[in-house]
Amino acid sequence: MEKSVVEKAKAHFAALIEDQFERIEQMKTVKDFVDYDNLDKIIIGVVGGDGIGPFITKQAQRVLEFLLKEDVKKGRVEFKVIDGLTIENRAKCKQAIPDDILEELKKCHVILKGPTTTPRAGDQWPNIESANVAMRKELDLFANVRPVKVPEENIDWIFFRENTEGAYALGSDGIRVNDDLAVDFTVATYEGSYRIIKAAFDYAKKSGMNKVTVVTKANVVKTTDGLFLDIAKDISKDYPEVEWDDWYIDIMTAKLVDEKRRSQFKVMVLPNLYGDILTDEAAEFQGGVGTAGSANLGKKYAMFEAIHGSAPRMVKEGRAKYADPSSIIRAAGMLLDHIGYTDKAHRLQMALDICGDYEKKLVLTGRDNGATGAEFADYLMETIRDDNIENKWKEFTD
């Protein structure tokens, strides 16, 4: 093999290592999370995204504005609609997030984001990075938090997925050495692993769940996954009241469908790729990825989103207005809870349970034989207004 090919690969890898060292130093500079109680105004950015994204995000914004109308009037909360994070604009700029859009995002404290299209081989778009991955890196949204709750199945899980490292950190920076060899990279840092694992243990303690499961493949991926597991062992010593165990990702995917075992899992913390896979599997238990929302948390910024895709076929077929907004409305509920509106978040969650799972006066089918997203949002707000919502929710869930 030509020496120049090897040297080029070495130089590529060296540049990646230097970038990671710079990122580690940046992580060390931000110590504390934002205290929303001390902000004069909370700015909520709303990003429609692609495909059905603008349609469902509009309904989630309507619900949020309804719940926060008094604080909007007082100037305590402001909504900022950010256009331009579309695949067309990203392709035109050849950037995962165009510079002007990133500047607008950084003016917000929290972001409600619709699904965005990620280019793949063979489609019409240039090979730019996922907007989600780019946003997580640019805003350092290191914790992807996804709850899954199915009371009748005795399932009450919450996943803490590391969001900025692992196999996705350098997803667009692998190297095709020659026709015979392609190499991608996975990244684990002490700082990055420590903060996500500590967040999981903190949540387990504060929530009363008191159980953490660490998921890796450290028996095979010994260096990066091994570091992740070693850090978990060290952190666990500071939480004697929290039970913990560790599982390998392959058997963990099986145990989530094991009726005897799955109810024993509570808080799970995982590297990036494993978290992506396992949370999609878990979402199926509560009705699929279309029903699930997620939080992407950093110390300075936070972003909340649906976990499904942009469904361009629905738009092409003229069915976008029938898209189910439940997932992003659940994400909006997580946003409310994150910025301190816990009671309003709980009321929204009760309404989602009543309207989507129990009462079902309206049914969403994704087609014209079902309700529109706007009609479902109206139904939700009507339910939220109901003074009897608490009793109705208890009646259905008991």
N, C-alpha and C positions, 0 to 999 in steps of 0.2 A: 504493500500500500504506500502511496505517496506520502512522504513526511509532511507535506503542506496540509493534507487533509486532517491529520492528527493534530497538528499545531493549531489549525483553525478551530477544531473542536475544543482544544484546551483553552484557547483565548475566549471562546464563547462561555465556557463554564466559569472561567475566572471572573468575567464580568458579572455573571449571575451571583457569584459568591460576594463580590463587593457590594452589589445592590442589597443583598440580604443583611450584610453587616450594617449598612446605612439604615435599613428598616428597623433593625434591632435597637439602634441608638434612638430612633424616633419613638419607639414604643416605651422606652425608659423615661422619656421626658413627660409623658402624660400620666399623672398619678391617680387622679380622682375622677369619679363620674360627675356629670352635670347635676346640680341640685336645682330641679325645676321650680321648687318653691321659692327660690331666691331670684328668679328671673322676673323682670318687669313685664315681659311679653313672651309668649311661646309662639314661635312661627312654625306652622305645619305646612310643609311642602306637599303638593299633590301632583304626581307624575302619572299620566295616563298610560304611556307605553305603546305597545303595538296590538294589532288585531282587536280582540274583544276588550283589551285593557282599558281604553278610554270609556267604554260603555259601563263596565262594572265599577270602575273607579269613581265615576260620576255619582253612582248610587251610594257608594260608601261615603263620599264627601257629603252628600245630602244628609245622611244619617248622622255623621259627625257634627255638621252644622246645626242640626236639630238639637242634639244633645248639649252642644256648647253655646247655644245662641245667646245666653245671658252674658257669658264671658267674652264672646265676640263683641257684643254691644259695649261692654266696659273697656274694650281694648286690651284685655288680658290675653286673648288668643287671636291670632291672625292666620288666615289661609292664604297660601301663595301657590297659584297654579303655574306649573313649569312645563311649557311645551317644548318639543324638540328632541326628546329622548326616544325617537322613532328609528326604525331600521333604515328608513329612507335617508334621514338626516345623518345618522351615524355612518352609513355607507358613503354618503357624499363627502363627509369630513374625513373619512377613513380613520375614525376614532371610536373606541367603545363608548366613551362619553365625550362629546364635543366640549372644548374648553369653556365656552360661554355657558353651557348647561351645568358643568361642574361648578363654576363660579356661583350660579344661582342656587344650586343644591347646598353649598357651604354657607349660604345666608339663612338656612333653615335649621331649626333644632331637631325636628323629627320629620320624617318623610313617609307618605303613604304612596306606594308605587304599584302600578299595574304591571302585568307580565310584559316582558320584552323578548323579541325574537333574537336567537343566537344563530349566526350563519353556520352552515355546515357544508361539507364538501359536496359539490355538484349543484348547489342552488345558485340563485342569481346574484348573491351578495358577496362582497369581498370578505376575506378571511380575517375579520376583526374579532377582538376578544369579546366575550360575554359582557353585556352591560352590568349584569348582577355582580360578576366576579370583579369587574373594574370598580364598581361603586363600593364594594366591601373593602377593596384595597385602598382606594383613594380616601375614604372616610374612616378607615380602620374599624370596620364593623366586625369585630372578631368573634362575636357570639351569635350563632343562629339558634334561636330558641323556638321550639315547636311543641306545643301541648297536644296530646291525644287523650280523649276521655270518652269511654263508653261504659256508663255505669252498669248496664245490664250484663255486660261481659266482665265486670270487675276489673276494667282497664282504666288506670289513671297514671299516665306516663307524661314525662316532660323530658325532651331531648335538648342537650347542650352540644351543638355541633360547632367545632372550631371552623372558622369561616374565612381565614385569610392565609392559611398555610396548606400543608399536605400536598396532595396530587394536583390541586387546582391552582396553587400559588403561582406556578410557572407554566400554566397550561398552554400558553401561546409561545413559550420560550424554549421548547425542546429543540433538538437539533437533528436534522437528517444528515448524518455524517456522509453517507454515500448511498448508492442504490441498495446496498445490502444491510445497512444499519441505521436505525432511528432510535434516538434516546430521549425520553422525557424524564423529568425530575420531580421528586417529592421533597418537601421541606418541613422540618420541625425545628423550632427554636425553643430555648428554655423560657424566654419571656412569653412567647405566644402560647405555649402549652400550659404554662403555670396559670395564666390569667383565666383561661377557659375552664380549667379543672377547678380552680378556686371558686369561680362563679357557680359551678355546679354544686360544690360542697356547701357554699354559702346558702344557696337556694334550698337545698335539702334540709339544712338546719333551721332556717327561718320559716319555711313552710310547714315544718313538722313531719315531712315525709321521711327524713332520717335514713335514707337508703340511696347510695350512689353505685351505679354499675359503670365501670370503665371498659370501653370496647376498643380492642386493637387487633392486630395480627402480629404481635410482638414475638411470637415463636418463629416467624419466618422473616418478617420485615424488622430485623433486629435493631437497626440503628435508630431510625426515626420513630417507629412505634415503640421501640424499647425505651427511648427517652421519655415519650409521653407516659408510659406506664410507670417508669421510675419516679417521675415527678408526682404522679398520683399517689404512689406509696408514701412519699414524703409529706404531701399535703394532708393525707388522711390522719397523720399523727396529731395534727392540730384540731381534729374534729373527733374526739373519742366517742361522742354521743351519736355519731353518724356511722351506721353500718356500711360497709362497702365490699364489693367484689369485682372481679374482672373476667370478661368473656372474650373469646375470639370472634371476629365478625362473621365468619362462616356459620358457626354453630348458633350464634346469636340470631341470625335471620331465621333459623329453624325454631328456636325457642320462643320467638314472638308469636308463633302460631300454635304453640303447645299450650293447650287449655290449662293444664296442671301447673305449668311453670310461669306463664306470662303475667299472672296477677302479682307475682313477687317482685317484678321490676317497678321501679318508681322514677328516679332521676337517672338518666343515662348521659354520659359524656363521651364524645367520639372525635377522632380526627375528621377532616373535611369530607373526603370521599365516602368513608363508611357512614358518616352522618347523613349525607345526601341519599344514599341507598336505603338506609334503615328507616328514615323518616317517611319516605314515600311508601314503603311497605306498611308502616304503622298507620298512616293516614287511611289506608284501605279499610281498617277496622271501623272507622267512624263515617264511612261513606265514600271514600276516595279522595284524591288530591284536590278535587273541586270543592271540598268542604273545609279544607284546612288553611289556616293562615300561619304566618311565621313572623318572628321579630328578628331583626339583625341589629345587634346592640354594640355600640362602642362607648368609650368614655366621654366623647364629645358629641357624637351624632348617633342617631338611631333611625332605622328604616324598617317599615312594616309592609308586608306584601302577601299576595296569594302565592301558593307554591305550584300552581299549574301553569301551563304554557299559554301562548297568545291566541291559539285556536284560529288561525287565519281562514280556515275553511268555513267557519261559521260566518265570518264577515263576507266572504266571497259568495256564500249562498243566501245572504241577506237575513241571517238569523241572529246577528249580534245583539239586538235588543232583547232577545230571549235568553241570553247568557246568564247563568246563575252567579249573582254577586256575593253569595254567602261567604266564600273563602276570603275575599278582601274585606268584607264587613267584619269577619272574625278578626282579621289583622287590625282593623280599625279599633276593635275592642281592646286588643293588646296595646295599641298605641295609647288609648285613653288611660289604661291602667299604668302604663310606663310613666306618663307625665303627671300622675297623681289623682286622676279622676276615677278612683277605684269603684265608688258606688255606681257611677254612670256606666262603667265597663261591665259591672255585674248585671245591671239592668239590661244592657244590650245583650249580654250572653244569655240571660233568661229568655229574652224575646226571640233570639235565634233558635234556642232549643224548642220553644213553644211553636214557632211558625214553621221551622224546618223539619222537626223530628216528631212532634206530637199532635198538635192541632191540625196543621196542614190545610187551612182554608184555601190556600193557593198552592198549586203544584208547579214547579219549574221543570220543564222537559227539554229546554233548549230549542224548542220548535213552537210553531204558532198554535199548537194544541195545548199549550201551557201558558203560564203567566209570563209577563215581561219582567225584566230586572227592576224597572221602575215601579211596577205594581207590587212586587215583593218588598221593595224598600218602603212603600207606603204602608203595607201590611205590618211590617216591623215597627214603624213609627207609631202606628195606631195601637199596637200591642204595648209598646213602651209607655204610652200615655195612660194605659189602663191601670187604675188604682188597685186593681185586684191581681196584678201580674204575679206578685210573690206567692199568693195562695194557689193561683192557677199553675205556676211552675212546680210547686211542691206536690200538687195533686197529680201531675203528670210523671214526676220523677220518683215519687215514693213507691 
